[in-house]
Each structure stands twice: as structure tokens, then as C-alpha cells.
Amino acid sequence: MKYTMNLDADLLDRVVAVTGARTKTEAVTTALREMDRRGRLIERLREGLGASESELRNLFDPKSDPAVLRVAEERQPYDTRKS
């Protein structure tokens, strides 16, 4: 589907670089998919996954810190291929 849009050129260039997209269309599609994914994740989290507050707290190890775990990982580009 074709659209005519006014986009921030610098922002689009950054999205192309971050995603590793081969085209601007691919970069916009990847960005839209990511925003959709985040929105759906937030909706699920707001629903509480069907667990009580105490059950949700017990789903995760309080000693684990995702930020610490990520230190050893190299940053990977977004996968721009369709699954």
C-alpha cells in the first residue's frame, strides 16, 4: 500500500542505521512492527497475565537484574527479515 508522508529525514536515517534495513520502506515497516509489538506487550502486562500481584512478583527472581545480564551481550541489529 502506498502512502505519501512527511518524515523527519534524520530520524529515518537513524532508523535505517539501527535496524540495518536495506530500504527506507523496510526501516519504516520494522519501526511500525516494533511499536505494535511494544503496544501489545503493554496491553498484556496491564491485563496482569491473569495472575495476582503477589503471583506476578513471584514469577521473577528478585536477584536477577536484566541490565546486569545484558552487559555481556553484544548489541544485535533488529532482524529485518520476515518470520
PDB file with SEQRES, HELIX, SHEET and CRYST1 records, atoms N, CA, C and O in Angstrom:
SEQRES   1 A   83  MET LYS TYR THR MET ASN LEU ASP ALA ASP LEU LEU ASP          
SEQRES   2 A   83  ARG VAL VAL ALA VAL THR GLY ALA ARG THR LYS THR GLU          
SEQRES   3 A   83  ALA VAL THR THR ALA LEU ARG GLU MET ASP ARG ARG GLY          
SEQRES   4 A   83  ARG LEU ILE GLU ARG LEU ARG GLU GLY LEU GLY ALA SER          
SEQRES   5 A   83  GLU SER GLU LEU ARG ASN LEU PHE ASP PRO LYS SER ASP          
SEQRES   6 A   83  PRO ALA VAL LEU ARG VAL ALA GLU GLU ARG GLN PRO TYR          
SEQRES   7 A   83  ASP THR ARG LYS SER                                          
HELIX    1 AA1 ALA A    9  THR A   19  1                                  11    
HELIX    2 AA2 LYS A   24  GLU A   47  1                                  24    
HELIX    3 AA3 GLY A   48  GLY A   50  5                                   3    
HELIX    4 AA4 GLU A   53  ASN A   58  1                                   6    
HELIX    5 AA5 PRO A   66  ARG A   70  1                                   5    
CRYST1    1.000    1.000    1.000  90.00  90.00  90.00 P 1           1          
ATOM      1  N   MET A   1       0.849  -1.160   0.000  1.00  0.00           N  
ATOM      2  CA  MET A   1       0.000   0.000   0.000  1.00  0.00           C  
ATOM      3  C   MET A   1       0.901   1.232   0.000  1.00  0.00           C  
ATOM      4  O   MET A   1       1.848   1.306   0.783  1.00  0.00           O  
ATOM      5  N   LYS A   2       0.622   2.168  -0.844  1.00  0.00           N  
ATOM      6  CA  LYS A   2       1.438   3.375  -0.947  1.00  0.00           C  
ATOM      7  C   LYS A   2       0.804   4.516  -0.179  1.00  0.00           C  
ATOM      8  O   LYS A   2      -0.415   4.691  -0.185  1.00  0.00           O  
ATOM      9  N   TYR A   3       1.661   5.300   0.488  1.00  0.00           N  
ATOM     10  CA  TYR A   3       1.236   6.492   1.206  1.00  0.00           C  
ATOM     11  C   TYR A   3       2.225   7.605   0.895  1.00  0.00           C  
ATOM     12  O   TYR A   3       3.388   7.349   0.585  1.00  0.00           O  
ATOM     13  N   THR A   4       1.759   8.818   0.979  1.00  0.00           N  
ATOM     14  CA  THR A   4       2.643   9.969   0.910  1.00  0.00           C  
ATOM     15  C   THR A   4       2.709  10.541   2.316  1.00  0.00           C  
ATOM     16  O   THR A   4       1.689  10.921   2.890  1.00  0.00           O  
ATOM     17  N   MET A   5       3.926  10.600   2.871  1.00  0.00           N  
ATOM     18  CA  MET A   5       4.098  11.084   4.242  1.00  0.00           C  
ATOM     19  C   MET A   5       5.266  12.052   4.305  1.00  0.00           C  
ATOM     20  O   MET A   5       6.211  11.961   3.522  1.00  0.00           O  
ATOM     21  N   ASN A   6       5.186  12.969   5.241  1.00  0.00           N  
ATOM     22  CA  ASN A   6       6.306  13.843   5.540  1.00  0.00           C  
ATOM     23  C   ASN A   6       7.023  13.251   6.744  1.00  0.00           C  
ATOM     24  O   ASN A   6       6.466  13.199   7.840  1.00  0.00           O  
ATOM     25  N   LEU A   7       8.261  12.804   6.540  1.00  0.00           N  
ATOM     26  CA  LEU A   7       9.031  12.173   7.605  1.00  0.00           C  
ATOM     27  C   LEU A   7      10.281  12.986   7.900  1.00  0.00           C  
ATOM     28  O   LEU A   7      10.831  13.651   7.022  1.00  0.00           O  
ATOM     29  N   ASP A   8      10.715  12.922   9.133  1.00  0.00           N  
ATOM     30  CA  ASP A   8      11.965  13.546   9.544  1.00  0.00           C  
ATOM     31  C   ASP A   8      13.104  12.748   8.911  1.00  0.00           C  
ATOM     32  O   ASP A   8      13.309  11.585   9.259  1.00  0.00           O  
ATOM     33  N   ALA A   9      13.838  13.352   7.997  1.00  0.00           N  
ATOM     34  CA  ALA A   9      14.881  12.647   7.248  1.00  0.00           C  
ATOM     35  C   ALA A   9      15.984  12.114   8.156  1.00  0.00           C  
ATOM     36  O   ALA A   9      16.457  10.994   7.964  1.00  0.00           O  
ATOM     37  N   ASP A  10      16.399  12.909   9.146  1.00  0.00           N  
ATOM     38  CA  ASP A  10      17.453  12.452  10.062  1.00  0.00           C  
ATOM     39  C   ASP A  10      16.980  11.263  10.888  1.00  0.00           C  
ATOM     40  O   ASP A  10      17.729  10.311  11.109  1.00  0.00           O  
ATOM     41  N   LEU A  11      15.731  11.327  11.343  1.00  0.00           N  
ATOM     42  CA  LEU A  11      15.172  10.220  12.113  1.00  0.00           C  
ATOM     43  C   LEU A  11      15.104   8.956  11.257  1.00  0.00           C  
ATOM     44  O   LEU A  11      15.465   7.871  11.711  1.00  0.00           O  
ATOM     45  N   LEU A  12      14.648   9.101  10.041  1.00  0.00           N  
ATOM     46  CA  LEU A  12      14.559   7.947   9.146  1.00  0.00           C  
ATOM     47  C   LEU A  12      15.947   7.354   8.890  1.00  0.00           C  
ATOM     48  O   LEU A  12      16.104   6.133   8.861  1.00  0.00           O  
ATOM     49  N   ASP A  13      16.944   8.207   8.707  1.00  0.00           N  
ATOM     50  CA  ASP A  13      18.316   7.716   8.505  1.00  0.00           C  
ATOM     51  C   ASP A  13      18.806   6.953   9.728  1.00  0.00           C  
ATOM     52  O   ASP A  13      19.476   5.929   9.588  1.00  0.00           O  
ATOM     53  N   ARG A  14      18.481   7.437  10.927  1.00  0.00           N  
ATOM     54  CA  ARG A  14      18.884   6.743  12.157  1.00  0.00           C  
ATOM     55  C   ARG A  14      18.183   5.394  12.262  1.00  0.00           C  
ATOM     56  O   ARG A  14      18.796   4.403  12.660  1.00  0.00           O  
ATOM     57  N   VAL A  15      16.897   5.352  11.905  1.00  0.00           N  
ATOM     58  CA  VAL A  15      16.152   4.088  11.966  1.00  0.00           C  
ATOM     59  C   VAL A  15      16.738   3.091  10.966  1.00  0.00           C  
ATOM     60  O   VAL A  15      16.861   1.906  11.276  1.00  0.00           O  
ATOM     61  N   VAL A  16      17.093   3.553   9.787  1.00  0.00           N  
ATOM     62  CA  VAL A  16      17.720   2.679   8.795  1.00  0.00           C  
ATOM     63  C   VAL A  16      19.023   2.109   9.367  1.00  0.00           C  
ATOM     64  O   VAL A  16      19.293   0.916   9.234  1.00  0.00           O  
ATOM     65  N   ALA A  17      19.820   2.961   9.997  1.00  0.00           N  
ATOM     66  CA  ALA A  17      21.100   2.515  10.554  1.00  0.00           C  
ATOM     67  C   ALA A  17      20.895   1.530  11.708  1.00  0.00           C  
ATOM     68  O   ALA A  17      21.569   0.502  11.773  1.00  0.00           O  
ATOM     69  N   VAL A  18      19.980   1.837  12.604  1.00  0.00           N  
ATOM     70  CA  VAL A  18      19.755   0.986  13.778  1.00  0.00           C  
ATOM     71  C   VAL A  18      19.183  -0.368  13.394  1.00  0.00           C  
ATOM     72  O   VAL A  18      19.572  -1.390  13.960  1.00  0.00           O  
ATOM     73  N   THR A  19      18.277  -0.384  12.451  1.00  0.00           N  
ATOM     74  CA  THR A  19      17.618  -1.637  12.079  1.00  0.00           C  
ATOM     75  C   THR A  19      18.425  -2.448  11.078  1.00  0.00           C  
ATOM     76  O   THR A  19      18.207  -3.651  10.931  1.00  0.00           O  
ATOM     77  N   GLY A  20      19.351  -1.800  10.392  1.00  0.00           N  
ATOM     78  CA  GLY A  20      20.090  -2.499   9.346  1.00  0.00           C  
ATOM     79  C   GLY A  20      19.236  -2.733   8.111  1.00  0.00           C  
ATOM     80  O   GLY A  20      19.543  -3.596   7.288  1.00  0.00           O  
ATOM     81  N   ALA A  21      18.169  -1.965   7.987  1.00  0.00           N  
ATOM     82  CA  ALA A  21      17.255  -2.121   6.850  1.00  0.00           C  
ATOM     83  C   ALA A  21      17.972  -1.808   5.544  1.00  0.00           C  
ATOM     84  O   ALA A  21      18.862  -0.960   5.489  1.00  0.00           O  
ATOM     85  N   ARG A  22      17.568  -2.504   4.512  1.00  0.00           N  
ATOM     86  CA  ARG A  22      18.159  -2.278   3.192  1.00  0.00           C  
ATOM     87  C   ARG A  22      17.467  -1.136   2.457  1.00  0.00           C  
ATOM     88  O   ARG A  22      18.046  -0.539   1.550  1.00  0.00           O  
ATOM     89  N   THR A  23      16.233  -0.830   2.844  1.00  0.00           N  
ATOM     90  CA  THR A  23      15.498   0.257   2.194  1.00  0.00           C  
ATOM     91  C   THR A  23      14.784   1.085   3.263  1.00  0.00           C  
ATOM     92  O   THR A  23      14.628   0.648   4.403  1.00  0.00           O  
ATOM     93  N   LYS A  24      14.366   2.255   2.885  1.00  0.00           N  
ATOM     94  CA  LYS A  24      13.610   3.104   3.808  1.00  0.00           C  
ATOM     95  C   LYS A  24      12.253   2.483   4.117  1.00  0.00           C  
ATOM     96  O   LYS A  24      11.767   2.575   5.244  1.00  0.00           O  
ATOM     97  N   THR A  25      11.646   1.858   3.130  1.00  0.00           N  
ATOM     98  CA  THR A  25      10.368   1.175   3.347  1.00  0.00           C  
ATOM     99  C   THR A  25      10.532   0.081   4.394  1.00  0.00           C  
ATOM    100  O   THR A  25       9.700  -0.059   5.291  1.00  0.00           O  
ATOM    101  N   GLU A  26      11.597  -0.683   4.278  1.00  0.00           N  
ATOM    102  CA  GLU A  26      11.867  -1.751   5.232  1.00  0.00           C  
ATOM    103  C   GLU A  26      12.087  -1.186   6.634  1.00  0.00           C  
ATOM    104  O   GLU A  26      11.646  -1.780   7.618  1.00  0.00           O  
ATOM    105  N   ALA A  27      12.768  -0.041   6.729  1.00  0.00           N  
ATOM    106  CA  ALA A  27      13.003   0.599   8.026  1.00  0.00           C  
ATOM    107  C   ALA A  27      11.695   1.056   8.660  1.00  0.00           C  
ATOM    108  O   ALA A  27      11.482   0.853   9.855  1.00  0.00           O  
ATOM    109  N   VAL A  28      10.818   1.671   7.872  1.00  0.00           N  
ATOM    110  CA  VAL A  28       9.530   2.132   8.393  1.00  0.00           C  
ATOM    111  C   VAL A  28       8.688   0.935   8.818  1.00  0.00           C  
ATOM    112  O   VAL A  28       8.049   0.976   9.870  1.00  0.00           O  
ATOM    113  N   THR A  29       8.676  -0.120   8.027  1.00  0.00           N  
ATOM    114  CA  THR A  29       7.910  -1.320   8.373  1.00  0.00           C  
ATOM    115  C   THR A  29       8.433  -1.928   9.664  1.00  0.00           C  
ATOM    116  O   THR A  29       7.643  -2.324  10.522  1.00  0.00           O  
ATOM    117  N   THR A  30       9.746  -2.008   9.819  1.00  0.00           N  
ATOM    118  CA  THR A  30      10.339  -2.548  11.038  1.00  0.00           C  
ATOM    119  C   THR A  30       9.966  -1.693  12.245  1.00  0.00           C  
ATOM    120  O   THR A  30       9.616  -2.226  13.299  1.00  0.00           O  
ATOM    121  N   ALA A  31      10.037  -0.380  12.099  1.00  0.00           N  
ATOM    122  CA  ALA A  31       9.686   0.524  13.199  1.00  0.00           C  
ATOM    123  C   ALA A  31       8.209   0.382  13.575  1.00  0.00           C  
ATOM    124  O   ALA A  31       7.870   0.383  14.759  1.00  0.00           O  
ATOM    125  N   LEU A  32       7.343   0.261  12.591  1.00  0.00           N  
ATOM    126  CA  LEU A  32       5.917   0.078  12.866  1.00  0.00           C  
ATOM    127  C   LEU A  32       5.662  -1.243  13.580  1.00  0.00           C  
ATOM    128  O   LEU A  32       4.874  -1.302  14.524  1.00  0.00           O  
ATOM    129  N   ARG A  33       6.326  -2.299  13.129  1.00  0.00           N  
ATOM    130  CA  ARG A  33       6.157  -3.605  13.783  1.00  0.00           C  
ATOM    131  C   ARG A  33       6.633  -3.546  15.240  1.00  0.00           C  
ATOM    132  O   ARG A  33       5.998  -4.109  16.132  1.00  0.00           O  
ATOM    133  N   GLU A  34       7.747  -2.864  15.466  1.00  0.00           N  
ATOM    134  CA  GLU A  34       8.280  -2.754  16.829  1.00  0.00           C  
ATOM    135  C   GLU A  34       7.310  -1.990  17.727  1.00  0.00           C  
ATOM    136  O   GLU A  34       7.085  -2.389  18.869  1.00  0.00           O  
ATOM    137  N   MET A  35       6.743  -0.918  17.234  1.00  0.00           N  
ATOM    138  CA  MET A  35       5.777  -0.154  18.036  1.00  0.00           C  
ATOM    139  C   MET A  35       4.526  -0.987  18.299  1.00  0.00           C  
ATOM    140  O   MET A  35       3.968  -0.929  19.395  1.00  0.00           O  
ATOM    141  N   ASP A  36       4.084  -1.753  17.319  1.00  0.00           N  
ATOM    142  CA  ASP A  36       2.936  -2.636  17.503  1.00  0.00           C  
ATOM    143  C   ASP A  36       3.255  -3.696  18.558  1.00  0.00           C  
ATOM    144  O   ASP A  36       2.432  -3.977  19.430  1.00  0.00           O  
ATOM    145  N   ARG A  37       4.456  -4.284  18.475  1.00  0.00           N  
ATOM    146  CA  ARG A  37       4.871  -5.304  19.441  1.00  0.00           C  
ATOM    147  C   ARG A  37       4.888  -4.736  20.854  1.00  0.00           C  
ATOM    148  O   ARG A  37       4.398  -5.367  21.791  1.00  0.00           O  
ATOM    149  N   ARG A  38       5.456  -3.541  21.003  1.00  0.00           N  
ATOM    150  CA  ARG A  38       5.510  -2.909  22.324  1.00  0.00           C  
ATOM    151  C   ARG A  38       4.116  -2.609  22.853  1.00  0.00           C  
ATOM    152  O   ARG A  38       3.827  -2.826  24.030  1.00  0.00           O  
ATOM    153  N   GLY A  39       3.266  -2.116  21.987  1.00  0.00           N  
ATOM    154  CA  GLY A  39       1.894  -1.813  22.400  1.00  0.00           C  
ATOM    155  C   GLY A  39       1.152  -3.051  22.865  1.00  0.00           C  
ATOM    156  O   GLY A  39       0.452  -3.018  23.876  1.00  0.00           O  
ATOM    157  N   ARG A  40       1.306  -4.159  22.118  1.00  0.00           N  
ATOM    158  CA  ARG A  40       0.647  -5.408  22.515  1.00  0.00           C  
ATOM    159  C   ARG A  40       1.229  -5.941  23.818  1.00  0.00           C  
ATOM    160  O   ARG A  40       0.497  -6.485  24.645  1.00  0.00           O  
ATOM    161  N   LEU A  41       2.531  -5.791  24.011  1.00  0.00           N  
ATOM    162  CA  LEU A  41       3.164  -6.225  25.247  1.00  0.00           C  
ATOM    163  C   LEU A  41       2.620  -5.427  26.434  1.00  0.00           C  
ATOM    164  O   LEU A  41       2.311  -5.999  27.479  1.00  0.00           O  
ATOM    165  N   ILE A  42       2.505  -4.131  26.274  1.00  0.00           N  
ATOM    166  CA  ILE A  42       1.962  -3.288  27.343  1.00  0.00           C  
ATOM    167  C   ILE A  42       0.529  -3.687  27.659  1.00  0.00           C  
ATOM    168  O   ILE A  42       0.148  -3.750  28.827  1.00  0.00           O  
ATOM    169  N   GLU A  43      -0.269  -3.956  26.633  1.00  0.00           N  
ATOM    170  CA  GLU A  43      -1.646  -4.403  26.870  1.00  0.00           C  
ATOM    171  C   GLU A  43      -1.673  -5.683  27.693  1.00  0.00           C  
ATOM    172  O   GLU A  43      -2.456  -5.807  28.635  1.00  0.00           O  
ATOM    173  N   ARG A  44      -0.808  -6.643  27.334  1.00  0.00           N  
ATOM    174  CA  ARG A  44      -0.773  -7.914  28.069  1.00  0.00           C  
ATOM    175  C   ARG A  44      -0.339  -7.695  29.512  1.00  0.00           C  
ATOM    176  O   ARG A  44      -0.900  -8.290  30.432  1.00  0.00           O  
ATOM    177  N   LEU A  45       0.652  -6.849  29.704  1.00  0.00           N  
ATOM    178  CA  LEU A  45       1.124  -6.588  31.064  1.00  0.00           C  
ATOM    179  C   LEU A  45       0.057  -5.886  31.900  1.00  0.00           C  
ATOM    180  O   LEU A  45      -0.072  -6.146  33.096  1.00  0.00           O  
ATOM    181  N   ARG A  46      -0.695  -5.008  31.274  1.00  0.00           N  
ATOM    182  CA  ARG A  46      -1.777  -4.332  32.007  1.00  0.00           C  
ATOM    183  C   ARG A  46      -2.880  -5.308  32.390  1.00  0.00           C  
ATOM    184  O   ARG A  46      -3.548  -5.129  33.409  1.00  0.00           O  
ATOM    185  N   GLU A  47      -3.070  -6.336  31.577  1.00  0.00           N  
ATOM    186  CA  GLU A  47      -4.065  -7.365  31.899  1.00  0.00           C  
ATOM    187  C   GLU A  47      -3.600  -8.221  33.072  1.00  0.00           C  
ATOM    188  O   GLU A  47      -4.395  -8.943  33.674  1.00  0.00           O  
ATOM    189  N   GLY A  48      -2.321  -8.138  33.393  1.00  0.00           N  
ATOM    190  CA  GLY A  48      -1.792  -8.856  34.534  1.00  0.00           C  
ATOM    191  C   GLY A  48      -1.537 -10.322  34.291  1.00  0.00           C  
ATOM    192  O   GLY A  48      -1.267 -11.058  35.241  1.00  0.00           O  
ATOM    193  N   LEU A  49      -1.611 -10.768  33.069  1.00  0.00           N  
ATOM    194  CA  LEU A  49      -1.350 -12.159  32.724  1.00  0.00           C  
ATOM    195  C   LEU A  49      -2.229 -13.124  33.505  1.00  0.00           C  
ATOM    196  O   LEU A  49      -1.908 -14.308  33.602  1.00  0.00           O  
ATOM    197  N   GLY A  50      -3.326 -12.639  34.060  1.00  0.00           N  
ATOM    198  CA  GLY A  50      -4.240 -13.494  34.812  1.00  0.00           C  
ATOM    199  C   GLY A  50      -3.732 -13.893  36.179  1.00  0.00           C  
ATOM    200  O   GLY A  50      -4.289 -14.796  36.803  1.00  0.00           O  
ATOM    201  N   ALA A  51      -2.685 -13.239  36.659  1.00  0.00           N  
ATOM    202  CA  ALA A  51      -2.105 -13.573  37.962  1.00  0.00           C  
ATOM    203  C   ALA A  51      -2.331 -12.414  38.930  1.00  0.00           C  
ATOM    204  O   ALA A  51      -2.472 -11.260  38.526  1.00  0.00           O  
ATOM    205  N   SER A  52      -2.361 -12.753  40.213  1.00  0.00           N  
ATOM    206  CA  SER A  52      -2.488 -11.715  41.243  1.00  0.00           C  
ATOM    207  C   SER A  52      -1.155 -10.966  41.361  1.00  0.00           C  
ATOM    208  O   SER A  52      -0.142 -11.396  40.808  1.00  0.00           O  
ATOM    209  N   GLU A  53      -1.168  -9.860  42.074  1.00  0.00           N  
ATOM    210  CA  GLU A  53       0.053  -9.072  42.231  1.00  0.00           C  
ATOM    211  C   GLU A  53       1.166  -9.904  42.879  1.00  0.00           C  
ATOM    212  O   GLU A  53       2.317  -9.849  42.446  1.00  0.00           O  
ATOM    213  N   SER A  54       0.826 -10.661  43.898  1.00  0.00           N  
ATOM    214  CA  SER A  54       1.855 -11.473  44.563  1.00  0.00           C  
ATOM    215  C   SER A  54       2.350 -12.594  43.644  1.00  0.00           C  
ATOM    216  O   SER A  54       3.532 -12.937  43.665  1.00  0.00           O  
ATOM    217  N   GLU A  55       1.455 -13.158  42.846  1.00  0.00           N  
ATOM    218  CA  GLU A  55       1.873 -14.194  41.894  1.00  0.00           C  
ATOM    219  C   GLU A  55       2.813 -13.613  40.838  1.00  0.00           C  
ATOM    220  O   GLU A  55       3.791 -14.250  40.445  1.00  0.00           O  
ATOM    221  N   LEU A  56       2.503 -12.390  40.384  1.00  0.00           N  
ATOM    222  CA  LEU A  56       3.374 -11.742  39.403  1.00  0.00           C  
ATOM    223  C   LEU A  56       4.754 -11.492  39.995  1.00  0.00           C  
ATOM    224  O   LEU A  56       5.768 -11.696  39.328  1.00  0.00           O  
ATOM    225  N   ARG A  57       4.791 -11.053  41.241  1.00  0.00           N  
ATOM    226  CA  ARG A  57       6.091 -10.807  41.891  1.00  0.00           C  
ATOM    227  C   ARG A  57       6.911 -12.090  41.978  1.00  0.00           C  
ATOM    228  O   ARG A  57       8.135 -12.047  41.858  1.00  0.00           O  
ATOM    229  N   ASN A  58       6.267 -13.209  42.182  1.00  0.00           N  
ATOM    230  CA  ASN A  58       6.972 -14.480  42.325  1.00  0.00           C  
ATOM    231  C   ASN A  58       7.370 -15.105  40.990  1.00  0.00           C  
ATOM    232  O   ASN A  58       8.091 -16.103  40.966  1.00  0.00           O  
ATOM    233  N   LEU A  59       6.909 -14.531  39.881  1.00  0.00           N  
ATOM    234  CA  LEU A  59       7.273 -15.066  38.575  1.00  0.00           C  
ATOM    235  C   LEU A  59       8.734 -14.780  38.219  1.00  0.00           C  
ATOM    236  O   LEU A  59       9.313 -15.451  37.364  1.00  0.00           O  
ATOM    237  N   PHE A  60       9.321 -13.785  38.878  1.00  0.00           N  
ATOM    238  CA  PHE A  60      10.680 -13.351  38.555  1.00  0.00           C  
ATOM    239  C   PHE A  60      11.577 -13.466  39.774  1.00  0.00           C  
ATOM    240  O   PHE A  60      11.150 -13.212  40.900  1.00  0.00           O  
ATOM    241  N   ASP A  61      12.819 -13.850  39.539  1.00  0.00           N  
ATOM    242  CA  ASP A  61      13.799 -13.937  40.616  1.00  0.00           C  
ATOM    243  C   ASP A  61      14.193 -12.513  41.003  1.00  0.00           C  
ATOM    244  O   ASP A  61      14.728 -11.785  40.166  1.00  0.00           O  
ATOM    245  N   PRO A  62      13.946 -12.094  42.241  1.00  0.00           N  
ATOM    246  CA  PRO A  62      14.260 -10.723  42.635  1.00  0.00           C  
ATOM    247  C   PRO A  62      15.752 -10.414  42.568  1.00  0.00           C  
ATOM    248  O   PRO A  62      16.130  -9.243  42.525  1.00  0.00           O  
ATOM    249  N   LYS A  63      16.606 -11.430  42.559  1.00  0.00           N  
ATOM    250  CA  LYS A  63      18.050 -11.211  42.488  1.00  0.00           C  
ATOM    251  C   LYS A  63      18.525 -10.971  41.059  1.00  0.00           C  
ATOM    252  O   LYS A  63      19.636 -10.486  40.845  1.00  0.00           O  
ATOM    253  N   SER A  64      17.685 -11.309  40.081  1.00  0.00           N  
ATOM    254  CA  SER A  64      18.112 -11.120  38.694  1.00  0.00           C  
ATOM    255  C   SER A  64      17.887  -9.680  38.280  1.00  0.00           C  
ATOM    256  O   SER A  64      16.854  -9.080  38.575  1.00  0.00           O  
ATOM    257  N   ASP A  65      18.859  -9.151  37.602  1.00  0.00           N  
ATOM    258  CA  ASP A  65      18.789  -7.776  37.106  1.00  0.00           C  
ATOM    259  C   ASP A  65      19.066  -7.829  35.609  1.00  0.00           C  
ATOM    260  O   ASP A  65      20.209  -8.039  35.206  1.00  0.00           O  
ATOM    261  N   PRO A  66      18.044  -7.642  34.777  1.00  0.00           N  
ATOM    262  CA  PRO A  66      18.245  -7.746  33.328  1.00  0.00           C  
ATOM    263  C   PRO A  66      19.352  -6.841  32.804  1.00  0.00           C  
ATOM    264  O   PRO A  66      20.050  -7.206  31.859  1.00  0.00           O  
ATOM    265  N   ALA A  67      19.523  -5.660  33.408  1.00  0.00           N  
ATOM    266  CA  ALA A  67      20.568  -4.741  32.939  1.00  0.00           C  
ATOM    267  C   ALA A  67      21.948  -5.361  33.139  1.00  0.00           C  
ATOM    268  O   ALA A  67      22.826  -5.216  32.289  1.00  0.00           O  
ATOM    269  N   VAL A  68      22.136  -6.046  34.254  1.00  0.00           N  
ATOM    270  CA  VAL A  68      23.427  -6.694  34.518  1.00  0.00           C  
ATOM    271  C   VAL A  68      23.634  -7.852  33.553  1.00  0.00           C  
ATOM    272  O   VAL A  68      24.740  -8.049  33.050  1.00  0.00           O  
ATOM    273  N   LEU A  69      22.588  -8.615  33.293  1.00  0.00           N  
ATOM    274  CA  LEU A  69      22.709  -9.754  32.396  1.00  0.00           C  
ATOM    275  C   LEU A  69      23.049  -9.328  30.974  1.00  0.00           C  
ATOM    276  O   LEU A  69      23.713 -10.072  30.252  1.00  0.00           O  
ATOM    277  N   ARG A  70      22.607  -8.151  30.561  1.00  0.00           N  
ATOM    278  CA  ARG A  70      22.831  -7.681  29.190  1.00  0.00           C  
ATOM    279  C   ARG A  70      24.249  -7.172  28.968  1.00  0.00           C  
ATOM    280  O   ARG A  70      24.670  -7.024  27.821  1.00  0.00           O  
ATOM    281  N   VAL A  71      24.986  -6.903  30.024  1.00  0.00           N  
ATOM    282  CA  VAL A  71      26.320  -6.334  29.886  1.00  0.00           C  
ATOM    283  C   VAL A  71      27.204  -7.223  29.016  1.00  0.00           C  
ATOM    284  O   VAL A  71      27.992  -6.719  28.216  1.00  0.00           O  
ATOM    285  N   ALA A  72      27.082  -8.515  29.164  1.00  0.00           N  
ATOM    286  CA  ALA A  72      27.932  -9.445  28.423  1.00  0.00           C  
ATOM    287  C   ALA A  72      27.478  -9.649  26.978  1.00  0.00           C  
ATOM    288  O   ALA A  72      28.208 -10.235  26.179  1.00  0.00           O  
ATOM    289  N   GLU A  73      26.308  -9.183  26.645  1.00  0.00           N  
ATOM    290  CA  GLU A  73      25.783  -9.387  25.302  1.00  0.00           C  
ATOM    291  C   GLU A  73      26.183  -8.256  24.374  1.00  0.00           C  
ATOM    292  O   GLU A  73      26.171  -7.086  24.756  1.00  0.00           O  
ATOM    293  N   GLU A  74      26.536  -8.620  23.154  1.00  0.00           N  
ATOM    294  CA  GLU A  74      26.778  -7.595  22.150  1.00  0.00           C  
ATOM    295  C   GLU A  74      25.432  -7.140  21.609  1.00  0.00           C  
ATOM    296  O   GLU A  74      24.505  -7.940  21.487  1.00  0.00           O  
ATOM    297  N   ARG A  75      25.326  -5.881  21.292  1.00  0.00           N  
ATOM    298  CA  ARG A  75      24.082  -5.358  20.742  1.00  0.00           C  
ATOM    299  C   ARG A  75      23.883  -5.911  19.343  1.00  0.00           C  
ATOM    300  O   ARG A  75      24.773  -5.830  18.496  1.00  0.00           O  
ATOM    301  N   GLN A  76      22.714  -6.471  19.112  1.00  0.00           N  
ATOM    302  CA  GLN A  76      22.385  -7.055  17.824  1.00  0.00           C  
ATOM    303  C   GLN A  76      21.458  -6.123  17.058  1.00  0.00           C  
ATOM    304  O   GLN A  76      20.590  -5.488  17.657  1.00  0.00           O  
ATOM    305  N   PRO A  77      21.629  -6.031  15.732  1.00  0.00           N  
ATOM    306  CA  PRO A  77      20.686  -5.216  14.953  1.00  0.00           C  
ATOM    307  C   PRO A  77      19.329  -5.906  14.913  1.00  0.00           C  
ATOM    308  O   PRO A  77      19.223  -7.121  15.076  1.00  0.00           O  
ATOM    309  N   TYR A  78      18.319  -5.117  14.696  1.00  0.00           N  
ATOM    310  CA  TYR A  78      16.988  -5.674  14.540  1.00  0.00           C  
ATOM    311  C   TYR A  78      16.991  -6.604  13.341  1.00  0.00           C  
ATOM    312  O   TYR A  78      17.644  -6.334  12.334  1.00  0.00           O  
ATOM    313  N   ASP A  79      16.262  -7.691  13.455  1.00  0.00           N  
ATOM    314  CA  ASP A  79      16.121  -8.612  12.338  1.00  0.00           C  
ATOM    315  C   ASP A  79      15.099  -8.025  11.388  1.00  0.00           C  
ATOM    316  O   ASP A  79      13.931  -7.871  11.747  1.00  0.00           O  
ATOM    317  N   THR A  80      15.518  -7.701  10.197  1.00  0.00           N  
ATOM    318  CA  THR A  80      14.613  -7.059   9.249  1.00  0.00           C  
ATOM    319  C   THR A  80      13.938  -8.059   8.323  1.00  0.00           C  
ATOM    320  O   THR A  80      13.146  -7.681   7.459  1.00  0.00           O  
ATOM    321  N   ARG A  81      14.258  -9.348   8.511  1.00  0.00           N  
ATOM    322  CA  ARG A  81      13.615 -10.363   7.678  1.00  0.00           C  
ATOM    323  C   ARG A  81      12.255 -10.708   8.250  1.00  0.00           C  
ATOM    324  O   ARG A  81      12.051 -10.647   9.462  1.00  0.00           O  
ATOM    325  N   LYS A  82      11.322 -11.071   7.375  1.00  0.00           N  
ATOM    326  CA  LYS A  82      10.007 -11.510   7.838  1.00  0.00           C  
ATOM    327  C   LYS A  82      10.140 -12.916   8.384  1.00  0.00           C  
ATOM    328  O   LYS A  82      10.866 -13.742   7.830  1.00  0.00           O  
ATOM    329  N   SER A  83       9.421 -13.192   9.499  1.00  0.00           N  
ATOM    330  CA  SER A  83       9.477 -14.548  10.058  1.00  0.00           C  
ATOM    331  C   SER A  83       8.510 -15.438   9.367  1.00  0.00           C  
ATOM    332  O   SER A  83       8.412 -16.619   9.699  1.00  0.00           O  
TER     333      SER A  83                                                      
END                                                                             
